[in-house]
Amino acid sequence: MSVMENVLTEYSLVERVHQSGRTIVYRGVRLSDEAECILKMPQNEHPLPSEIERLEREYETLLSLRIDGVIRPYALARYKN
């Protein structure tokens, strides 16, 4: 089973929204409460530390913003590494 098929057991992937050279973005559902969500993950199963750091910075930036229309992150989760 690939990373794209089973990213985290807590989420169900509905559809791929975007794919770049570094990341994949999915529309999904959090299984615990059926909340709709967006999941962004590294393209590679073993990303470079700099790619992980970039995703961590994006998460922290979004978490600090309190602006209408800006998506609020639910969580930052690690998969494998």
C-alpha positions, 0 to 999 in steps of 0.5 A: 500500500502506498503513502497516497492510499493510506496516509494516516489511519485517522483520515480518509482521502477523497480526492487529490486536489493538487500535486507539485514536485514536492507536495500532494494536497488531498481533500479528505475526511477526519474519521473521528468526527467526519470533519472535512479537511485538506491534507498536505504531505510530501511527495516523497515517502522519505522527504528531506529534512528541509521539506519537513521543516518547510511544512512545519513552518507553513503549519506554524504560520497558518496557526498564527493567522486569525484572518477570515477566509484563511484555512485553520490547521487542525494538526501537524502529523508525522507519517513514518518520519 
